[in-house]
Amino acid sequence: MANIRLARINSTMQTVLAETIKNELQDERLSAAIVSVLKVAVTNDLSHAKINVSIFGKDEKNAFQALLSSVPYLRKAVAKKVQLRIVPELHFVLDNSLDYSEKMNKLFEKIKK
């Protein structure tokens, strides 16, 4: 039962964070980038949430820094839109799995030739 609840919380938080980042954050460093919320993993006690994001754009490092500086605002948005007694601390992690898979695909193509 708890696993179903956590899965629902993860999914809801992922949607809320993606929409908030896309529609509400006004930081110019984020306007030149596309931010995708790939995964949210909330701990069992709901005290922490690890959010994997992927950023595409000209200056990914600056966009990630803008995202990190927006954590208090994003946490308030989660508190408003997700019905939880405890609002988890948000920990953003830059996910490079898409870059890694692209690199591996290129290597496989070279091997085929």
WORAZI-V492936 format. One record per residue. RES is the residue in one letter. BURIAL is # if it has 24 or more other C-alpha atoms within 12 Angstrom, else .. Layout:
# WORAZI-V492936
res=RES burial=BURIAL
res=RES burial=BURIAL
This chain:
# WORAZI-V492936
res=M burial=.
res=A burial=.
res=N burial=.
res=I burial=.
res=R burial=.
res=L burial=.
res=A burial=.
res=R burial=.
res=I burial=#
res=N burial=#
res=S burial=.
res=T burial=#
res=M burial=#
res=Q burial=#
res=T burial=#
res=V burial=#
res=L burial=#
res=A burial=#
res=E burial=.
res=T burial=#
res=I burial=#
res=K burial=.
res=N burial=.
res=E burial=.
res=L burial=#
res=Q burial=.
res=D burial=.
res=E burial=.
res=R burial=#
res=L burial=#
res=S burial=#
res=A burial=.
res=A burial=#
res=I burial=.
res=V burial=#
res=S burial=#
res=V burial=#
res=L burial=#
res=K burial=#
res=V burial=#
res=A burial=#
res=V burial=#
res=T burial=#
res=N burial=.
res=D burial=.
res=L burial=#
res=S burial=.
res=H burial=.
res=A burial=#
res=K burial=#
res=I burial=#
res=N burial=#
res=V burial=#
res=S burial=#
res=I burial=#
res=F burial=#
res=G burial=.
res=K burial=.
res=D burial=.
res=E burial=#
res=K burial=.
res=N burial=.
res=A burial=#
res=F burial=#
res=Q burial=.
res=A burial=#
res=L burial=#
res=L burial=#
res=S burial=.
res=S burial=#
res=V burial=#
res=P burial=.
res=Y burial=.
res=L burial=#
res=R burial=#
res=K burial=.
res=A burial=#
res=V burial=#
res=A burial=.
res=K burial=.
res=K burial=.
res=V burial=#
res=Q burial=.
res=L burial=.
res=R burial=.
res=I burial=.
res=V burial=#
res=P burial=#
res=E burial=#
res=L burial=#
res=H burial=#
res=F burial=#
res=V burial=#
res=L burial=#
res=D burial=#
res=N burial=.
res=S burial=.
res=L burial=.
res=D burial=.
res=Y burial=.
res=S burial=.
res=E burial=.
res=K burial=.
res=M burial=.
res=N burial=.
res=K burial=.
res=L burial=.
res=F burial=.
res=E burial=.
res=K burial=.
res=I burial=.
res=K burial=.
res=K burial=.
